[in-house]
Amino acid sequence: MVGRKPTPDPGKKGAPKPTGVPSCPAHLDKIAKAEWKRIVKELAPWGLITAVDRAALAAYCSSYSRWIAAELACQKYGTVVKSPKSGYPINSPHVGIANTALDQMRKFCTEFGLTPASRVRLADANFDAQAELDLLLDDDDTEPE
């Protein structure tokens, strides 16, 4: 598919309407579970999270937890470490882990409308739908000749 990815729009005509709030998977660690609770609390009222989104949200929360752990390791050990063989400075492996997790998080955030740009696209989609509805309702107010 060419072009921009569609943003989530639960109000779109003809869009499937899955229901329910997903339960938090037991395998998530403490940090991931805390992020799960935070995100579900924000997304559920907008209808942007449903039971079918459980795996994607779990993957986002796992990436979030991995990112936090890697960032804490970078703070503790630094972003540059000595090579075990040569003793020369090299990038800490935690930097790569943090960057990979952050990239995964960014992709999931876009899917769920959690970035400023994806929220604007979602708002634009909802605004357009409302404008179309207003236009249709205005046409009904015209008197027959």
N, CA, C and O atoms as CSV, one atom per row, in Angstrom:
chain,resi,resn,atom,element,x,y,z
A,1,MET,N,N,0.839,-1.167,0.000
A,1,MET,CA,C,0.000,0.000,0.000
A,1,MET,C,C,0.887,1.235,0.000
A,1,MET,O,O,1.820,1.331,0.798
A,2,VAL,N,N,0.608,2.164,-0.875
A,2,VAL,CA,C,1.396,3.379,-1.004
A,2,VAL,C,C,0.712,4.484,-0.204
A,2,VAL,O,O,-0.514,4.513,-0.097
A,3,GLY,N,N,1.505,5.390,0.354
A,3,GLY,CA,C,0.942,6.517,1.078
A,3,GLY,C,C,0.972,6.307,2.579
A,3,GLY,O,O,1.555,5.351,3.091
A,4,ARG,N,N,0.326,7.232,3.263
A,4,ARG,CA,C,0.294,7.209,4.711
A,4,ARG,C,C,-0.579,6.080,5.242
A,4,ARG,O,O,-1.593,5.723,4.642
A,5,LYS,N,N,-0.166,5.528,6.374
A,5,LYS,CA,C,-0.975,4.522,7.037
A,5,LYS,C,C,-2.223,5.188,7.584
A,5,LYS,O,O,-2.159,6.325,8.051
A,6,PRO,N,N,-3.350,4.506,7.536
A,6,PRO,CA,C,-4.537,5.089,8.144
A,6,PRO,C,C,-4.384,5.131,9.657
A,6,PRO,O,O,-3.763,4.251,10.253
A,7,THR,N,N,-4.949,6.151,10.265
A,7,THR,CA,C,-4.921,6.242,11.717
A,7,THR,C,C,-6.162,5.584,12.282
A,7,THR,O,O,-7.174,5.465,11.591
A,8,PRO,N,N,-6.092,5.152,13.542
A,8,PRO,CA,C,-7.269,4.524,14.118
A,8,PRO,C,C,-8.433,5.507,14.147
A,8,PRO,O,O,-8.266,6.641,14.595
A,9,ASP,N,N,-9.589,5.101,13.685
A,9,ASP,CA,C,-10.774,5.958,13.696
A,9,ASP,C,C,-11.988,5.101,14.037
A,9,ASP,O,O,-12.669,4.590,13.149
A,10,PRO,N,N,-12.254,4.949,15.345
A,10,PRO,CA,C,-13.346,4.082,15.749
A,10,PRO,C,C,-14.706,4.566,15.268
A,10,PRO,O,O,-15.654,3.780,15.257
A,11,GLY,N,N,-14.840,5.826,14.872
A,11,GLY,CA,C,-16.115,6.351,14.415
A,11,GLY,C,C,-16.332,6.230,12.919
A,11,GLY,O,O,-17.388,6.617,12.420
A,12,LYS,N,N,-15.360,5.702,12.192
A,12,LYS,CA,C,-15.454,5.624,10.735
A,12,LYS,C,C,-16.586,4.685,10.327
A,12,LYS,O,O,-16.728,3.583,10.859
A,13,LYS,N,N,-17.386,5.152,9.371
A,13,LYS,CA,C,-18.508,4.374,8.892
A,13,LYS,C,C,-18.010,3.064,8.282
A,13,LYS,O,O,-17.097,3.061,7.457
A,14,GLY,N,N,-18.613,1.965,8.691
A,14,GLY,CA,C,-18.253,0.665,8.166
A,14,GLY,C,C,-17.046,0.032,8.835
A,14,GLY,O,O,-16.692,-1.103,8.519
A,15,ALA,N,N,-16.402,0.754,9.763
A,15,ALA,CA,C,-15.241,0.183,10.441
A,15,ALA,C,C,-15.711,-0.904,11.405
A,15,ALA,O,O,-16.760,-0.758,12.032
A,16,PRO,N,N,-14.946,-1.994,11.532
A,16,PRO,CA,C,-15.324,-3.029,12.486
A,16,PRO,C,C,-15.356,-2.438,13.892
A,16,PRO,O,O,-14.587,-1.529,14.204
A,17,LYS,N,N,-16.224,-2.942,14.720
A,17,LYS,CA,C,-16.391,-2.407,16.062
A,17,LYS,C,C,-16.105,-3.471,17.123
A,17,LYS,O,O,-17.031,-3.943,17.783
A,18,PRO,N,N,-14.825,-3.860,17.300
A,18,PRO,CA,C,-14.528,-4.788,18.379
A,18,PRO,C,C,-14.821,-4.113,19.715
A,18,PRO,O,O,-14.820,-2.885,19.811
A,19,THR,N,N,-15.066,-4.904,20.724
A,19,THR,CA,C,-15.443,-4.339,22.015
A,19,THR,C,C,-14.574,-4.891,23.129
A,19,THR,O,O,-13.769,-5.799,22.923
A,20,GLY,N,N,-14.752,-4.331,24.297
A,20,GLY,CA,C,-14.083,-4.815,25.495
A,20,GLY,C,C,-12.699,-4.245,25.670
A,20,GLY,O,O,-12.021,-3.886,24.708
A,21,VAL,N,N,-12.297,-4.171,26.920
A,21,VAL,CA,C,-10.952,-3.718,27.257
A,21,VAL,C,C,-10.113,-4.968,27.499
A,21,VAL,O,O,-10.540,-5.861,28.231
A,22,PRO,N,N,-8.930,-5.048,26.900
A,22,PRO,CA,C,-8.127,-6.262,27.059
A,22,PRO,C,C,-7.617,-6.418,28.487
A,22,PRO,O,O,-7.336,-5.439,29.178
A,23,SER,N,N,-7.505,-7.671,28.910
A,23,SER,CA,C,-6.921,-7.946,30.225
A,23,SER,C,C,-5.401,-7.970,30.092
A,23,SER,O,O,-4.860,-8.336,29.049
A,24,CYS,N,N,-4.740,-7.582,31.148
A,24,CYS,CA,C,-3.276,-7.518,31.145
A,24,CYS,C,C,-2.700,-8.934,31.186
A,24,CYS,O,O,-3.065,-9.721,32.059
A,25,PRO,N,N,-1.807,-9.268,30.251
A,25,PRO,CA,C,-1.197,-10.609,30.258
A,25,PRO,C,C,-0.327,-10.821,31.502
A,25,PRO,O,O,0.362,-9.908,31.957
A,26,ALA,N,N,-0.372,-12.025,32.033
A,26,ALA,CA,C,0.376,-12.352,33.251
A,26,ALA,C,C,1.888,-12.330,33.029
A,26,ALA,O,O,2.640,-12.107,33.979
A,27,HIS,N,N,2.351,-12.556,31.799
A,27,HIS,CA,C,3.792,-12.660,31.556
A,27,HIS,C,C,4.518,-11.310,31.597
A,27,HIS,O,O,5.748,-11.282,31.641
A,28,LEU,N,N,3.799,-10.216,31.583
A,28,LEU,CA,C,4.462,-8.904,31.612
A,28,LEU,C,C,5.124,-8.678,32.964
A,28,LEU,O,O,4.603,-9.089,34.001
A,29,ASP,N,N,6.276,-8.021,32.941
A,29,ASP,CA,C,6.953,-7.711,34.202
A,29,ASP,C,C,6.296,-6.495,34.868
A,29,ASP,O,O,5.344,-5.922,34.338
A,30,LYS,N,N,6.812,-6.121,36.020
A,30,LYS,CA,C,6.204,-5.055,36.829
A,30,LYS,C,C,6.127,-3.720,36.078
A,30,LYS,O,O,5.099,-3.045,36.125
A,31,ILE,N,N,7.180,-3.345,35.405
A,31,ILE,CA,C,7.208,-2.075,34.671
A,31,ILE,C,C,6.227,-2.118,33.505
A,31,ILE,O,O,5.499,-1.153,33.270
A,32,ALA,N,N,6.204,-3.236,32.773
A,32,ALA,CA,C,5.291,-3.371,31.642
A,32,ALA,C,C,3.836,-3.342,32.110
A,32,ALA,O,O,2.986,-2.747,31.447
A,33,LYS,N,N,3.543,-3.976,33.239
A,33,LYS,CA,C,2.175,-3.971,33.768
A,33,LYS,C,C,1.750,-2.564,34.182
A,33,LYS,O,O,0.602,-2.175,33.968
A,34,ALA,N,N,2.658,-1.809,34.766
A,34,ALA,CA,C,2.340,-0.425,35.145
A,34,ALA,C,C,2.044,0.411,33.895
A,34,ALA,O,O,1.122,1.226,33.898
A,35,GLU,N,N,2.819,0.210,32.837
A,35,GLU,CA,C,2.585,0.937,31.589
A,35,GLU,C,C,1.263,0.492,30.971
A,35,GLU,O,O,0.531,1.314,30.421
A,36,TRP,N,N,0.953,-0.794,31.055
A,36,TRP,CA,C,-0.331,-1.324,30.562
A,36,TRP,C,C,-1.485,-0.570,31.219
A,36,TRP,O,O,-2.383,-0.074,30.540
A,37,LYS,N,N,-1.448,-0.492,32.544
A,37,LYS,CA,C,-2.532,0.177,33.276
A,37,LYS,C,C,-2.647,1.651,32.865
A,37,LYS,O,O,-3.750,2.167,32.684
A,38,ARG,N,N,-1.518,2.309,32.723
A,38,ARG,CA,C,-1.514,3.725,32.353
A,38,ARG,C,C,-2.121,3.928,30.965
A,38,ARG,O,O,-2.957,4.810,30.769
A,39,ILE,N,N,-1.694,3.106,30.007
A,39,ILE,CA,C,-2.142,3.268,28.623
A,39,ILE,C,C,-3.608,2.898,28.459
A,39,ILE,O,O,-4.355,3.617,27.796
A,40,VAL,N,N,-4.028,1.799,29.047
A,40,VAL,CA,C,-5.431,1.384,28.927
A,40,VAL,C,C,-6.345,2.449,29.516
A,40,VAL,O,O,-7.412,2.729,28.969
A,41,LYS,N,N,-5.931,3.037,30.621
A,41,LYS,CA,C,-6.724,4.100,31.263
A,41,LYS,C,C,-6.906,5.294,30.322
A,41,LYS,O,O,-7.954,5.939,30.333
A,42,GLU,N,N,-5.896,5.584,29.518
A,42,GLU,CA,C,-5.962,6.705,28.585
A,42,GLU,C,C,-6.719,6.364,27.297
A,42,GLU,O,O,-7.481,7.187,26.790
A,43,LEU,N,N,-6.511,5.162,26.772
A,43,LEU,CA,C,-7.084,4.803,25.479
A,43,LEU,C,C,-8.540,4.337,25.536
A,43,LEU,O,O,-9.307,4.587,24.607
A,44,ALA,N,N,-8.917,3.667,26.612
A,44,ALA,CA,C,-10.261,3.078,26.695
A,44,ALA,C,C,-11.379,4.105,26.542
A,44,ALA,O,O,-12.321,3.845,25.794
A,45,PRO,N,N,-11.326,5.252,27.207
A,45,PRO,CA,C,-12.428,6.210,27.056
A,45,PRO,C,C,-12.614,6.718,25.627
A,45,PRO,O,O,-13.713,7.130,25.256
A,46,TRP,N,N,-11.556,6.692,24.831
A,46,TRP,CA,C,-11.627,7.167,23.445
A,46,TRP,C,C,-12.026,6.055,22.486
A,46,TRP,O,O,-12.214,6.298,21.294
A,47,GLY,N,N,-12.157,4.839,23.000
A,47,GLY,CA,C,-12.503,3.720,22.143
A,47,GLY,C,C,-11.356,3.289,21.242
A,47,GLY,O,O,-11.579,2.671,20.200
A,48,LEU,N,N,-10.130,3.613,21.638
A,48,LEU,CA,C,-8.963,3.307,20.807
A,48,LEU,C,C,-8.292,1.995,21.194
A,48,LEU,O,O,-7.297,1.605,20.582
A,49,ILE,N,N,-8.825,1.312,22.201
A,49,ILE,CA,C,-8.263,0.029,22.609
A,49,ILE,C,C,-9.419,-0.932,22.872
A,49,ILE,O,O,-10.379,-0.594,23.565
A,50,THR,N,N,-9.314,-2.112,22.321
A,50,THR,CA,C,-10.340,-3.128,22.529
A,50,THR,C,C,-9.653,-4.461,22.814
A,50,THR,O,O,-8.428,-4.566,22.747
A,51,ALA,N,N,-10.444,-5.462,23.127
A,51,ALA,CA,C,-9.905,-6.768,23.497
A,51,ALA,C,C,-9.016,-7.362,22.404
A,51,ALA,O,O,-8.068,-8.081,22.717
A,52,VAL,N,N,-9.296,-7.084,21.145
A,52,VAL,CA,C,-8.484,-7.660,20.061
A,52,VAL,C,C,-7.090,-7.034,19.977
A,52,VAL,O,O,-6.227,-7.549,19.266
A,53,ASP,N,N,-6.865,-5.944,20.684
A,53,ASP,CA,C,-5.569,-5.256,20.650
A,53,ASP,C,C,-4.604,-5.753,21.725
A,53,ASP,O,O,-3.538,-5.168,21.917
A,54,ARG,N,N,-4.962,-6.807,22.415
A,54,ARG,CA,C,-4.188,-7.282,23.565
A,54,ARG,C,C,-2.735,-7.577,23.208
A,54,ARG,O,O,-1.830,-7.115,23.902
A,55,ALA,N,N,-2.497,-8.327,22.154
A,55,ALA,CA,C,-1.128,-8.709,21.801
A,55,ALA,C,C,-0.284,-7.493,21.411
A,55,ALA,O,O,0.872,-7.381,21.819
A,56,ALA,N,N,-0.855,-6.591,20.627
A,56,ALA,CA,C,-0.107,-5.401,20.207
A,56,ALA,C,C,0.226,-4.524,21.408
A,56,ALA,O,O,1.330,-3.988,21.506
A,57,LEU,N,N,-0.726,-4.380,22.316
A,57,LEU,CA,C,-0.469,-3.560,23.503
A,57,LEU,C,C,0.550,-4.240,24.411
A,57,LEU,O,O,1.396,-3.570,25.004
A,58,ALA,N,N,0.477,-5.564,24.525
A,58,ALA,CA,C,1.463,-6.298,25.331
A,58,ALA,C,C,2.862,-6.124,24.745
A,58,ALA,O,O,3.828,-5.943,25.486
A,59,ALA,N,N,2.973,-6.178,23.425
A,59,ALA,CA,C,4.273,-5.991,22.775
A,59,ALA,C,C,4.805,-4.583,23.029
A,59,ALA,O,O,5.994,-4.401,23.290
A,60,TYR,N,N,3.910,-3.578,22.950
A,60,TYR,CA,C,4.328,-2.205,23.257
A,60,TYR,C,C,4.849,-2.123,24.690
A,60,TYR,O,O,5.914,-1.556,24.932
A,61,CYS,N,N,4.105,-2.685,25.634
A,61,CYS,CA,C,4.489,-2.602,27.047
A,61,CYS,C,C,5.792,-3.348,27.324
A,61,CYS,O,O,6.596,-2.899,28.140
A,62,SER,N,N,6.010,-4.477,26.656
A,62,SER,CA,C,7.279,-5.202,26.792
A,62,SER,C,C,8.439,-4.366,26.260
A,62,SER,O,O,9.509,-4.315,26.867
A,63,SER,N,N,8.219,-3.716,25.124
A,63,SER,CA,C,9.257,-2.840,24.560
A,63,SER,C,C,9.544,-1.681,25.498
A,63,SER,O,O,10.697,-1.292,25.683
A,64,TYR,N,N,8.493,-1.131,26.089
A,64,TYR,CA,C,8.652,-0.030,27.044
A,64,TYR,C,C,9.515,-0.476,28.226
A,64,TYR,O,O,10.443,0.229,28.622
A,65,SER,N,N,9.209,-1.643,28.783
A,65,SER,CA,C,9.962,-2.158,29.919
A,65,SER,C,C,11.426,-2.407,29.554
A,65,SER,O,O,12.331,-2.101,30.329
A,66,ARG,N,N,11.642,-2.966,28.363
A,66,ARG,CA,C,13.001,-3.230,27.893
A,66,ARG,C,C,13.770,-1.920,27.720
A,66,ARG,O,O,14.954,-1.845,28.046
A,67,TRP,N,N,13.103,-0.902,27.213
A,67,TRP,CA,C,13.730,0.404,27.026
A,67,TRP,C,C,14.152,0.996,28.375
A,67,TRP,O,O,15.264,1.502,28.526
A,68,ILE,N,N,13.234,0.920,29.356
A,68,ILE,CA,C,13.556,1.440,30.696
A,68,ILE,C,C,14.758,0.705,31.281
A,68,ILE,O,O,15.674,1.339,31.806
A,69,ALA,N,N,14.765,-0.636,31.194
A,69,ALA,CA,C,15.875,-1.417,31.739
A,69,ALA,C,C,17.196,-1.053,31.066
A,69,ALA,O,O,18.224,-0.926,31.731
A,70,ALA,N,N,17.166,-0.889,29.763
A,70,ALA,CA,C,18.394,-0.540,29.036
A,70,ALA,C,C,18.870,0.869,29.388
A,70,ALA,O,O,20.070,1.105,29.521
A,71,GLU,N,N,17.933,1.800,29.538
A,71,GLU,CA,C,18.310,3.168,29.914
A,71,GLU,C,C,18.918,3.204,31.317
A,71,GLU,O,O,19.884,3.927,31.560
A,72,LEU,N,N,18.351,2.428,32.233
A,72,LEU,CA,C,18.910,2.365,33.586
A,72,LEU,C,C,20.313,1.750,33.568
A,72,LEU,O,O,21.194,2.181,34.311
A,73,ALA,N,N,20.514,0.742,32.717
A,73,ALA,CA,C,21.845,0.136,32.588
A,73,ALA,C,C,22.835,1.145,32.010
A,73,ALA,O,O,23.994,1.180,32.422
A,74,CYS,N,N,22.388,1.962,31.063
A,74,CYS,CA,C,23.268,2.998,30.503
A,74,CYS,C,C,23.651,4.011,31.578
A,74,CYS,O,O,24.792,4.470,31.626
A,75,GLN,N,N,22.709,4.352,32.429
A,75,GLN,CA,C,23.008,5.283,33.518
A,75,GLN,C,C,24.011,4.668,34.495
A,75,GLN,O,O,24.906,5.349,34.996
A,76,LYS,N,N,23.846,3.386,34.755
A,76,LYS,CA,C,24.714,2.704,35.729
A,76,LYS,C,C,26.117,2.442,35.175
A,76,LYS,O,O,27.112,2.695,35.855
A,77,TYR,N,N,26.194,1.933,33.937
A,77,TYR,CA,C,27.473,1.512,33.377
A,77,TYR,C,C,28.042,2.466,32.339
A,77,TYR,O,O,29.196,2.322,31.937
A,78,GLY,N,N,27.261,3.425,31.906
A,78,GLY,CA,C,27.706,4.359,30.879
A,78,GLY,C,C,27.347,3.872,29.486
A,78,GLY,O,O,26.987,2.712,29.290
A,79,THR,N,N,27.450,4.775,28.529
A,79,THR,CA,C,27.124,4.419,27.149
A,79,THR,C,C,28.341,3.903,26.392
A,79,THR,O,O,28.215,3.370,25.289
A,80,VAL,N,N,29.504,4.062,26.979
A,80,VAL,CA,C,30.748,3.548,26.391
A,80,VAL,C,C,31.410,2.653,27.434
A,80,VAL,O,O,31.556,3.037,28.595
A,81,VAL,N,N,31.807,1.463,27.010
A,81,VAL,CA,C,32.476,0.516,27.911
A,81,VAL,C,C,33.783,0.065,27.262
A,81,VAL,O,O,34.020,0.327,26.083
A,82,LYS,N,N,34.621,-0.610,28.034
A,82,LYS,CA,C,35.877,-1.134,27.493
A,82,LYS,C,C,35.631,-2.503,26.889
A,82,LYS,O,O,34.919,-3.333,27.453
A,83,SER,N,N,36.233,-2.721,25.731
A,83,SER,CA,C,36.154,-4.024,25.074
A,83,SER,C,C,36.845,-5.061,25.956
A,83,SER,O,O,37.941,-4.807,26.457
A,84,PRO,N,N,36.224,-6.223,26.155
A,84,PRO,CA,C,36.854,-7.240,27.008
A,84,PRO,C,C,38.183,-7.757,26.442
A,84,PRO,O,O,39.076,-8.126,27.205
A,85,LYS,N,N,38.315,-7.785,25.126
A,85,LYS,CA,C,39.540,-8.327,24.524
A,85,LYS,C,C,40.645,-7.286,24.434
A,85,LYS,O,O,41.774,-7.534,24.858
A,86,SER,N,N,40.321,-6.116,23.879
A,86,SER,CA,C,41.374,-5.132,23.604
A,86,SER,C,C,41.450,-4.032,24.660
A,86,SER,O,O,42.482,-3.379,24.809
A,87,GLY,N,N,40.379,-3.833,25.376
A,87,GLY,CA,C,40.375,-2.755,26.360
A,87,GLY,C,C,40.033,-1.401,25.765
A,87,GLY,O,O,39.960,-0.404,26.483
A,88,TYR,N,N,39.821,-1.360,24.437
A,88,TYR,CA,C,39.455,-0.105,23.788
A,88,TYR,C,C,37.995,0.233,24.080
A,88,TYR,O,O,37.183,-0.656,24.336
A,89,PRO,N,N,37.670,1.527,24.040
A,89,PRO,CA,C,36.271,1.903,24.284
A,89,PRO,C,C,35.359,1.466,23.129
A,89,PRO,O,O,35.708,1.603,21.957
A,90,ILE,N,N,34.195,0.943,23.486
A,90,ILE,CA,C,33.179,0.552,22.508
A,90,ILE,C,C,31.810,0.994,23.023
A,90,ILE,O,O,31.641,1.283,24.207
A,91,ASN,N,N,30.857,1.040,22.129
A,91,ASN,CA,C,29.492,1.368,22.555
A,91,ASN,C,C,28.959,0.269,23.467
A,91,ASN,O,O,29.167,-0.919,23.217
A,92,SER,N,N,28.285,0.671,24.501
A,92,SER,CA,C,27.657,-0.296,25.393
A,92,SER,C,C,26.558,-1.036,24.634
A,92,SER,O,O,25.832,-0.420,23.854
A,93,PRO,N,N,26.423,-2.337,24.846
A,93,PRO,CA,C,25.334,-3.063,24.202
A,93,PRO,C,C,23.962,-2.565,24.655
A,93,PRO,O,O,22.969,-2.755,23.953
A,94,HIS,N,N,23.906,-1.937,25.810
A,94,HIS,CA,C,22.636,-1.409,26.320
A,94,HIS,C,C,22.114,-0.257,25.469
A,94,HIS,O,O,20.906,-0.026,25.418
A,95,VAL,N,N,23.002,0.463,24.805
A,95,VAL,CA,C,22.579,1.541,23.907
A,95,VAL,C,C,21.790,0.958,22.735
A,95,VAL,O,O,20.735,1.478,22.374
A,96,GLY,N,N,22.297,-0.108,22.151
A,96,GLY,CA,C,21.600,-0.758,21.041
A,96,GLY,C,C,20.261,-1.340,21.475
A,96,GLY,O,O,19.270,-1.237,20.752
A,97,ILE,N,N,20.234,-1.949,22.655
A,97,ILE,CA,C,18.975,-2.495,23.179
A,97,ILE,C,C,17.962,-1.374,23.383
A,97,ILE,O,O,16.795,-1.509,23.013
A,98,ALA,N,N,18.410,-0.268,23.971
A,98,ALA,CA,C,17.517,0.872,24.198
A,98,ALA,C,C,16.995,1.429,22.879
A,98,ALA,O,O,15.805,1.720,22.752
A,99,ASN,N,N,17.881,1.576,21.898
A,99,ASN,CA,C,17.468,2.123,20.603
A,99,ASN,C,C,16.474,1.215,19.889
A,99,ASN,O,O,15.506,1.699,19.302
A,100,THR,N,N,16.701,-0.088,19.934
A,100,THR,CA,C,15.785,-1.036,19.298
A,100,THR,C,C,14.422,-1.001,19.982
A,100,THR,O,O,13.390,-0.960,19.312
A,101,ALA,N,N,14.417,-1.018,21.312
A,101,ALA,CA,C,13.155,-0.977,22.048
A,101,ALA,C,C,12.419,0.335,21.784
A,101,ALA,O,O,11.197,0.345,21.640
A,102,LEU,N,N,13.154,1.427,21.722
A,102,LEU,CA,C,12.534,2.722,21.456
A,102,LEU,C,C,11.913,2.766,20.061
A,102,LEU,O,O,10.837,3.336,19.879
A,103,ASP,N,N,12.576,2.176,19.088
A,103,ASP,CA,C,12.030,2.116,17.729
A,103,ASP,C,C,10.753,1.277,17.698
A,103,ASP,O,O,9.779,1.653,17.046
A,104,GLN,N,N,10.755,0.155,18.391
A,104,GLN,CA,C,9.551,-0.682,18.471
A,104,GLN,C,C,8.414,0.083,19.156
A,104,GLN,O,O,7.270,0.038,18.704
A,105,MET,N,N,8.728,0.774,20.229
A,105,MET,CA,C,7.717,1.566,20.939
A,105,MET,C,C,7.118,2.630,20.026
A,105,MET,O,O,5.903,2.823,20.001
A,106,ARG,N,N,7.977,3.318,19.277
A,106,ARG,CA,C,7.509,4.370,18.379
A,106,ARG,C,C,6.502,3.816,17.378
A,106,ARG,O,O,5.478,4.443,17.106
A,107,LYS,N,N,6.792,2.650,16.837
A,107,LYS,CA,C,5.887,2.040,15.862
A,107,LYS,C,C,4.544,1.685,16.497
A,107,LYS,O,O,3.493,1.916,15.897
A,108,PHE,N,N,4.572,1.130,17.699
A,108,PHE,CA,C,3.318,0.812,18.380
A,108,PHE,C,C,2.574,2.085,18.787
A,108,PHE,O,O,1.347,2.138,18.716
A,109,CYS,N,N,3.307,3.093,19.206
A,109,CYS,CA,C,2.671,4.363,19.587
A,109,CYS,C,C,1.905,4.952,18.411
A,109,CYS,O,O,0.798,5.462,18.580
A,110,THR,N,N,2.478,4.884,17.249
A,110,THR,CA,C,1.803,5.391,16.054
A,110,THR,C,C,0.523,4.612,15.785
A,110,THR,O,O,-0.499,5.197,15.428
A,111,GLU,N,N,0.576,3.299,15.955
A,111,GLU,CA,C,-0.603,2.463,15.728
A,111,GLU,C,C,-1.744,2.818,16.678
A,111,GLU,O,O,-2.911,2.794,16.286
A,112,PHE,N,N,-1.413,3.141,17.905
A,112,PHE,CA,C,-2.436,3.427,18.912
A,112,PHE,C,C,-2.786,4.917,19.024
A,112,PHE,O,O,-3.597,5.290,19.871
A,113,GLY,N,N,-2.197,5.762,18.194
A,113,GLY,CA,C,-2.484,7.191,18.263
A,113,GLY,C,C,-1.834,7.863,19.453
A,113,GLY,O,O,-2.393,8.809,20.008
A,114,LEU,N,N,-0.655,7.390,19.859
A,114,LEU,CA,C,0.014,7.896,21.058
A,114,LEU,C,C,1.106,8.920,20.772
A,114,LEU,O,O,1.826,9.326,21.684
A,115,THR,N,N,1.237,9.340,19.525
A,115,THR,CA,C,2.208,10.386,19.205
A,115,THR,C,C,1.441,11.640,18.804
A,115,THR,O,O,0.298,11.545,18.359
A,116,PRO,N,N,2.048,12.804,18.953
A,116,PRO,CA,C,1.340,14.029,18.557
A,116,PRO,C,C,0.864,13.985,17.105
A,116,PRO,O,O,-0.261,14.393,16.817
A,117,ALA,N,N,1.699,13.499,16.191
A,117,ALA,CA,C,1.317,13.461,14.772
A,117,ALA,C,C,0.166,12.490,14.530
A,117,ALA,O,O,-0.744,12.796,13.760
A,118,SER,N,N,0.191,11.333,15.172
A,118,SER,CA,C,-0.897,10.374,14.947
A,118,SER,C,C,-2.198,10.858,15.578
A,118,SER,O,O,-3.278,10.547,15.077
A,119,ARG,N,N,-2.109,11.616,16.672
A,119,ARG,CA,C,-3.330,12.196,17.269
A,119,ARG,C,C,-3.917,13.270,16.362
A,119,ARG,O,O,-5.137,13.386,16.252
A,120,VAL,N,N,-3.069,14.050,15.717
A,120,VAL,CA,C,-3.563,15.084,14.797
A,120,VAL,C,C,-4.287,14.427,13.630
A,120,VAL,O,O,-5.356,14.884,13.225
A,121,ARG,N,N,-3.707,13.347,13.083
A,121,ARG,CA,C,-4.373,12.641,11.983
A,121,ARG,C,C,-5.696,12.053,12.445
A,121,ARG,O,O,-6.676,12.061,11.700
A,122,LEU,N,N,-5.730,11.548,13.662
A,122,LEU,CA,C,-6.971,11.003,14.207
A,122,LEU,C,C,-7.993,12.116,14.395
A,122,LEU,O,O,-9.165,11.944,14.060
A,123,ALA,N,N,-7.565,13.240,14.921
A,123,ALA,CA,C,-8.471,14.378,15.101
A,123,ALA,C,C,-8.973,14.882,13.753
A,123,ALA,O,O,-10.148,15.221,13.616
A,124,ASP,N,N,-8.076,14.934,12.741
A,124,ASP,CA,C,-8.484,15.360,11.403
A,124,ASP,C,C,-9.529,14.414,10.824
A,124,ASP,O,O,-10.503,14.851,10.212
A,125,ALA,N,N,-9.318,13.107,11.023
A,125,ALA,CA,C,-10.276,12.122,10.504
A,125,ALA,C,C,-11.625,12.294,11.178
A,125,ALA,O,O,-12.657,12.226,10.511
A,126,ASN,N,N,-11.639,12.517,12.485
A,126,ASN,CA,C,-12.892,12.721,13.202
A,126,ASN,C,C,-13.529,14.047,12.818
A,126,ASN,O,O,-14.752,14.146,12.716
A,127,PHE,N,N,-12.696,15.076,12.604
A,127,PHE,CA,C,-13.219,16.375,12.208
A,127,PHE,C,C,-13.893,16.281,10.848
A,127,PHE,O,O,-14.978,16.828,10.654
A,128,ASP,N,N,-13.262,15.596,9.912
A,128,ASP,CA,C,-13.828,15.439,8.579
A,128,ASP,C,C,-15.162,14.703,8.644
A,128,ASP,O,O,-16.107,15.069,7.946
A,129,ALA,N,N,-15.242,13.679,9.470
A,129,ALA,CA,C,-16.491,12.934,9.611
A,129,ALA,C,C,-17.572,13.837,10.189
A,129,ALA,O,O,-18.722,13.783,9.755
A,130,GLN,N,N,-17.217,14.651,11.148
A,130,GLN,CA,C,-18.193,15.561,11.746
A,130,GLN,C,C,-18.623,16.617,10.738
A,130,GLN,O,O,-19.801,16.971,10.682
A,131,ALA,N,N,-17.690,17.125,9.944
A,131,ALA,CA,C,-18.031,18.118,8.930
A,131,ALA,C,C,-18.981,17.522,7.893
A,131,ALA,O,O,-19.929,18.178,7.461
A,132,GLU,N,N,-18.723,16.283,7.499
A,132,GLU,CA,C,-19.604,15.624,6.539
A,132,GLU,C,C,-20.998,15.433,7.128
A,132,GLU,O,O,-21.995,15.638,6.435
A,133,LEU,N,N,-21.076,15.045,8.380
A,133,LEU,CA,C,-22.363,14.873,9.045
A,133,LEU,C,C,-23.103,16.206,9.122
A,133,LEU,O,O,-24.304,16.268,8.858
A,134,ASP,N,N,-22.398,17.260,9.479
A,134,ASP,CA,C,-23.022,18.587,9.546
A,134,ASP,C,C,-23.566,19.006,8.186
A,134,ASP,O,O,-24.658,19.565,8.090
A,135,LEU,N,N,-22.802,18.732,7.145
A,135,LEU,CA,C,-23.233,19.071,5.795
A,135,LEU,C,C,-24.515,18.321,5.436
A,135,LEU,O,O,-25.444,18.904,4.877
A,136,LEU,N,N,-24.562,17.042,5.754
A,136,LEU,CA,C,-25.757,16.245,5.485
A,136,LEU,C,C,-26.959,16.757,6.272
A,136,LEU,O,O,-28.069,16.818,5.744
A,137,LEU,N,N,-26.743,17.120,7.511
A,137,LEU,CA,C,-27.835,17.613,8.334
A,137,LEU,C,C,-28.323,18.979,7.862
A,137,LEU,O,O,-29.515,19.275,7.947
A,138,ASP,N,N,-27.419,19.806,7.370
A,138,ASP,CA,C,-27.802,21.109,6.832
A,138,ASP,C,C,-28.654,20.944,5.593
A,138,ASP,O,O,-29.583,21.724,5.384
A,139,ASP,N,N,-28.363,19.940,4.756
A,139,ASP,CA,C,-29.156,19.676,3.560
A,139,ASP,C,C,-30.573,19.278,3.911
A,139,ASP,O,O,-31.500,19.588,3.163
A,140,ASP,N,N,-30.763,18.599,5.031
A,140,ASP,CA,C,-32.107,18.181,5.447
A,140,ASP,C,C,-32.961,19.357,5.879
A,140,ASP,O,O,-34.189,19.266,5.877
A,141,ASP,N,N,-32.327,20.459,6.251
A,141,ASP,CA,C,-33.069,21.627,6.737
A,141,ASP,C,C,-33.644,22.469,5.626
A,141,ASP,O,O,-34.427,23.381,5.891
A,142,THR,N,N,-33.279,22.192,4.390
A,142,THR,CA,C,-33.781,22.996,3.286
A,142,THR,C,C,-35.250,22.678,3.048
A,142,THR,O,O,-35.675,21.525,3.130
A,143,GLU,N,N,-36.005,23.708,2.754
A,143,GLU,CA,C,-37.446,23.523,2.524
A,143,GLU,C,C,-37.687,23.164,1.066
A,143,GLU,O,O,-37.010,23.682,0.177
A,144,PRO,N,N,-38.661,22.269,0.811
A,144,PRO,CA,C,-38.975,21.903,-0.576
A,144,PRO,C,C,-39.599,23.080,-1.302
A,144,PRO,O,O,-40.260,23.919,-0.689
A,145,GLU,N,N,-39.391,23.138,-2.595
A,145,GLU,CA,C,-39.946,24.248,-3.388
A,145,GLU,C,C,-41.328,23.956,-3.866
A,145,GLU,O,O,-41.935,24.785,-4.545
